[in-house]
Amino acid sequence: NADYSSKESRLLLDFEVGKDVGIGLFGRNSTSFLAAGVRFAHFKMTRQTNNLQKTEGIHFQTSQFRTYTWPGYGTRRRELWDTLSANGSVAQNFTGLGPSVQWEASAELWHDPRGGGVSLDWGANAAILFGKQKKRTQHQSSITDDCFGSHCPAAGDPLMSTGRDSATRNITVPNIGGFAGASLNSTNVKFSFGYRAELFMNAIDVGFDSRKSSNMLLHGPYAHMSIGLP
């Protein structure tokens, strides 16, 4: 039994400069945009376990006592528990900066002669992020051996243990992503929606007592609106 909680935060910032390339490559009124720049990423994850109560083992102790009837002795057995009580937390984060490239394209599906229409959008991006991976852990535990009864975490002679640890590593994180969606266009307004995914390879150390790098996958629907000035 335990109380468990976790929190995550993510921040991505991009600065890019690009130009139109291959205009008309995918049909009339299609666009193709290639950009290069710099991407900054910061990920933070915190996990905490409170009031952990765990039974490490259950065994039995027997003893004999004298009686005044045959066979002259009796046997008594009692149940003994080995228990663990603990609290612990681990905080991991990654901060990185590096070069990035992005390609976005759009192909018109339907054209309104009065202006606007519907288009299919897609794109892909890649980056190499150089940064630091940090982890900080702390724990407090109490082990009780041979306590009597089923609810005895505070009984017996507990063995207390506390600890703190931190680690910082310089790492390189490859990042790839992409999106697909559609746009509704009018004369001066464009509304786009679709689905986007970003993968950051081995960005987070999710281990507790040892290192265990894990990918960070961000994905979900998106929507945005652009307004042009006449």
Secondary structure, 3 states (H helix, E strand, C coil): CCEEEEEEEEEEEEEEEEEECCCCCCCCCCEEEEEEEEEEEEEEEEEEEEEEEEEEEEEEEEEEEECCCCCCEEEEEEEEEEEEEEEEEEEEEEEEEEEEEEEEEEEEEEECCCCCEEEEEEEEEEEEEEEEEEEEEEEEEEEEEEEECCCCCCCCCCEEEEEEEEEEEEEEEEEEEEEEEEEEECCCEEEEEEEEEEEEEEEEECCCCCCCEEEEEEEEEEEEEEECCC
